[in-house]
Amino acid sequence: MKKVSLFVDVQNIYYTTKSAYQSHFDYNKFWSQATKDRQIVTARAYAIDRGDKKQIEFQNILRAIGFDVQLKPFITRRDGSSKGDWDVGIAIDVMEYAPESDIIVLASGDGDFDLLLKKIKTKFDTNSEVYGVPQLTAASLIAEATTFKPIDAELLLC
C-alpha cells in the first residue's frame, strides 16, 4: 500500500473554485479520492484564522474529515493591504514528510510550489499529485507534478 501525505492550500482552493465555478470544493470527495487504497502519513489543511463563526465551523468539518488544520492569523498591514500566506509553512512540512511518503498530494494552483515538487522528486524520489482548477493552476506546477488532477464538477459541492 502506498504511503501518502496530503497538503491543502485552503485559501488558494477556495478562491480558485469560487472564481472558476462559483462553487465550493468538496473536501470529503477529495479525501476519498486522494486516500483510496493508500496509507495516510499526514493530512494537513492550511487556513487563515479570522476568528469568525463560519470559518471555525468549516475548520471543524476539516478536522472531522481527518485533516490537521494549521491556522495562521490574518494580518492587515498599516497600508490597508492584507496577508495570509502559508507557502513557506507548506513547503517546510512537505520537505519533512516527503522522505516517509511515496506520494505527496498538494491541493493548490500556486506556481511557487513547482520547485518544491522538483526537489522532493530528485532528493527523495517522492511522486506528487496536484489538485487544481485547470485554468487557474500555474503551468509550471502542472508540468512538475507527477500527476495533475483537475478540480472539476466531480470535486465540487452540488
C-alpha positions in Angstrom: 0.0 0.0 0.0 1.4 3.4 -1.0 2.0 6.0 1.7 0.5 9.4 1.1 0.7 12.8 2.7 -1.9 15.5 1.8 -1.4 19.2 1.9 -4.2 21.6 1.1 -3.7 25.4 0.5 -7.2 26.2 1.7 -7.2 29.9 0.6 -6.0 29.0 -2.9 -8.6 26.2 -3.4 -11.4 28.4 -2.0 -10.7 31.4 -4.3 -9.9 29.3 -7.5 -13.0 27.1 -7.2 -15.2 30.2 -6.4 -13.7 32.2 -9.3 -13.9 29.4 -11.9 -17.1 27.6 -10.9 -18.9 29.8 -8.4 -18.9 26.8 -6.2 -17.1 25.2 -3.3 -14.6 22.4 -3.2 -15.9 19.1 -1.8 -13.3 18.1 0.8 -15.0 14.8 1.5 -14.8 13.7 -2.1 -11.2 14.9 -2.3 -10.3 12.9 0.8 -11.9 9.8 -0.6 -10.1 10.1 -4.0 -6.7 11.1 -2.6 -6.5 8.4 0.1 -8.2 5.5 -1.7 -6.2 2.3 -1.1 -3.4 4.3 0.5 -1.9 4.6 3.9 -2.1 8.2 5.3 1.1 9.6 6.7 -0.3 13.0 7.4 -3.1 15.2 6.1 -2.8 19.0 6.7 -5.0 21.8 5.7 -3.6 25.3 5.9 -6.0 28.1 6.6 -6.2 31.7 7.8 -7.7 32.4 11.2 -10.1 35.4 11.1 -12.0 34.1 14.1 -15.4 34.2 12.6 -18.0 31.6 13.4 -18.5 30.3 9.8 -14.7 29.7 9.4 -14.5 27.9 12.8 -17.3 25.6 11.7 -15.6 24.9 8.4 -12.3 24.2 10.2 -14.1 21.8 12.4 -15.5 20.0 9.4 -12.0 19.6 8.0 -10.9 18.2 11.3 -13.8 15.7 11.3 -12.7 14.5 7.8 -9.2 13.8 9.2 -7.2 16.9 8.5 -4.8 18.5 10.9 -5.8 22.2 10.5 -2.9 24.6 10.6 -4.0 28.2 11.3 -2.2 31.5 10.8 -3.6 34.8 11.8 -5.0 37.1 9.1 -2.8 40.2 9.1 -3.9 43.7 8.0 -0.9 46.0 7.3 -0.9 49.7 8.1 -1.3 50.5 4.5 -4.6 48.5 4.4 -3.2 45.6 2.4 -3.6 42.1 4.0 -1.5 39.0 4.2 -2.4 35.4 4.9 0.2 33.2 3.1 1.1 29.7 4.1 3.6 28.9 1.2 6.7 28.6 3.4 4.9 26.6 6.1 3.5 24.2 3.4 7.0 23.8 1.9 8.6 23.1 5.2 6.0 20.4 6.0 6.2 18.8 2.6 10.0 18.5 2.9 9.6 17.0 6.4 7.1 14.3 5.2 8.4 13.6 1.7 11.1 11.1 2.9 8.4 8.9 4.5 5.8 9.3 1.8 5.5 7.6 -1.6 3.2 10.4 -2.8 2.7 14.0 -1.8 -0.7 15.3 -2.7 -0.9 19.1 -3.0 -4.1 20.9 -3.5 -3.1 24.3 -4.8 -2.7 26.1 -8.1 0.2 28.2 -6.9 3.2 28.1 -9.2 5.6 28.8 -6.3 5.3 25.1 -5.4 6.9 23.9 -8.7 10.4 24.0 -7.3 9.3 22.1 -4.2 7.8 19.2 -6.2 11.0 19.1 -8.3 13.1 18.9 -5.1 11.2 16.1 -3.5 11.4 14.1 -6.7 15.1 14.5 -7.0 16.0 14.3 -3.4 13.6 11.6 -2.1 12.2 10.1 -5.3 8.7 11.1 -4.0 6.0 11.4 -6.5 3.4 14.2 -6.5 -0.2 14.7 -7.3 -1.5 18.2 -7.7 -5.2 19.0 -7.5 -6.0 22.4 -9.0 -8.6 24.3 -11.1 -7.1 23.7 -14.6 -7.4 27.3 -15.9 -6.1 28.8 -12.6 -3.2 26.4 -11.9 0.2 27.5 -12.9 1.5 25.7 -16.0 4.9 25.2 -14.3 3.1 23.4 -11.3 1.2 21.1 -13.7 4.4 20.3 -15.6 6.4 19.5 -12.4 3.7 17.3 -10.9 3.9 13.6 -11.4 0.1 13.6 -11.9 -2.3 16.6 -12.3 -5.8 16.0 -11.1 -8.1 18.7 -12.3 -10.7 20.1 -9.9 -13.9 19.9 -11.9 -17.6 19.2 -11.3 -16.7 15.9 -9.7 -14.9 17.6 -6.8 -17.4 20.4 -6.2 -20.2 20.7 -3.8 -23.6 20.5 -5.5 
